[in-house]
Amino acid sequence: MEMTLDEFEQLTNEVFDGLPAEAVDGLDNVAFVVEDRPKDGSLGLLGLYEGHDRFARAEYGYGQLPDVIVIYCAPILAICDSAEQVRSQVYITLLHEIGHYYGMSDEQLHELGWA
């Protein structure tokens, strides 16, 4: 599947806007970023949560840098054959990384189909 980084970012924003309220209403101090691929150039990682889950934050407050959720364009495009598949994979990847924010393990996310 081919798509420019700008098109992918726009699609990601649209998908984010359509996520269930129960997934996004509790987000606090989290930045969402779209990048072409991970720093090592691999295609095996679709997204990444960088930070401490919501319940592991100690004395978290004013002036604290945000946690970051990164969605990687090239790896997602590499496994998708259509724009609809890209949209679906971005949806799942966003939910997966948001799940980590809420302290969910990969195993729990797999059980929910968010992996």
C-alpha positions as CSV (number, residue, x, y, z in Angstrom):
1,M,0.0,0.0,0.0
2,E,1.3,3.4,-0.9
3,M,0.5,6.6,1.0
4,T,2.4,9.8,1.7
5,L,3.4,10.5,5.3
6,D,1.0,13.5,5.3
7,E,-1.9,11.4,4.0
8,F,-1.1,8.7,6.7
9,E,-1.0,11.4,9.4
10,Q,-4.3,12.8,8.3
11,L,-5.8,9.3,8.3
12,T,-4.4,8.7,11.8
13,N,-6.0,11.9,13.0
14,E,-9.4,10.8,11.6
15,V,-9.1,7.4,13.2
16,F,-8.1,8.9,16.5
17,D,-11.2,11.2,16.4
18,G,-13.4,8.1,15.9
19,L,-12.0,6.1,18.9
20,P,-14.4,5.2,21.7
21,A,-14.8,7.9,24.3
22,E,-13.9,5.4,27.1
23,A,-10.5,4.9,25.5
24,V,-9.6,8.6,25.1
25,D,-11.5,10.5,27.8
26,G,-9.0,9.5,30.5
27,L,-5.9,10.4,28.6
28,D,-3.8,13.0,30.4
29,N,-0.5,14.6,29.2
30,V,0.0,12.2,26.2
31,A,1.4,13.4,22.9
32,F,0.6,11.4,19.7
33,V,3.2,11.4,16.9
34,V,3.3,9.9,13.5
35,E,6.8,8.8,12.2
36,D,7.9,7.0,9.1
37,R,9.5,4.1,10.9
38,P,11.4,3.3,14.1
39,K,14.9,4.7,14.6
40,D,16.5,1.3,13.7
41,G,14.7,1.4,10.3
42,S,12.8,-1.9,10.9
43,L,9.3,-2.7,9.8
44,G,8.4,-4.9,12.7
45,L,7.1,-2.3,15.1
46,L,3.7,-0.6,14.3
47,G,3.5,1.7,17.3
48,L,5.2,2.5,20.6
49,Y,4.2,3.8,24.0
50,E,7.0,5.8,25.7
51,G,6.3,6.7,29.3
52,H,4.9,5.4,32.5
53,D,1.4,3.9,32.6
54,R,-1.2,6.0,34.3
55,F,-1.1,4.1,37.5
56,A,2.7,3.9,37.8
57,R,3.2,7.6,37.7
58,A,4.8,8.9,40.9
59,E,4.2,12.6,41.8
60,Y,3.1,13.3,38.3
61,G,2.0,16.8,37.7
62,Y,2.5,20.3,36.4
63,G,5.6,20.7,34.2
64,Q,5.9,17.0,33.5
65,L,6.8,16.1,29.9
66,P,4.1,14.2,28.2
67,D,4.2,10.5,27.5
68,V,4.4,9.8,23.8
69,I,2.5,7.4,21.6
70,V,4.2,6.9,18.2
71,I,2.4,5.4,15.2
72,Y,4.8,4.2,12.5
73,C,3.7,4.7,8.9
74,A,6.0,2.4,6.8
75,P,5.5,-0.7,8.9
76,I,1.7,-0.4,8.8
77,L,1.7,0.3,5.0
78,A,3.9,-2.7,4.5
79,I,1.3,-5.1,5.9
80,C,-1.8,-3.5,4.3
81,D,-3.2,-3.9,0.8
82,S,-5.9,-1.2,0.9
83,A,-6.7,2.1,2.6
84,E,-9.4,0.3,4.6
85,Q,-6.9,-2.1,6.0
86,V,-4.6,0.8,6.9
87,R,-7.5,2.5,8.7
88,S,-8.3,-0.7,10.6
89,Q,-4.6,-1.3,11.5
90,V,-4.2,2.3,12.7
91,Y,-7.3,1.9,14.8
92,I,-6.0,-1.3,16.4
93,T,-2.5,0.2,16.9
94,L,-3.8,3.3,18.6
95,L,-6.0,1.2,20.9
96,H,-3.0,-1.0,21.7
97,E,-0.7,1.8,22.6
98,I,-3.5,3.6,24.6
99,G,-4.0,0.3,26.4
100,H,-0.4,0.5,27.6
101,Y,-1.1,4.0,28.9
102,Y,-3.8,2.4,31.1
103,G,-1.4,-0.3,32.3
104,M,-2.5,-3.1,30.1
105,S,0.0,-5.9,29.2
106,D,0.5,-7.2,25.7
107,E,-1.3,-10.4,26.7
108,Q,-4.4,-8.5,27.8
109,L,-4.3,-6.4,24.6
110,H,-4.1,-9.6,22.5
111,E,-7.1,-11.0,24.3
112,L,-9.1,-7.9,23.4
113,G,-7.9,-8.1,19.8
114,W,-5.9,-4.9,20.1
115,A,-2.6,-6.4,18.9
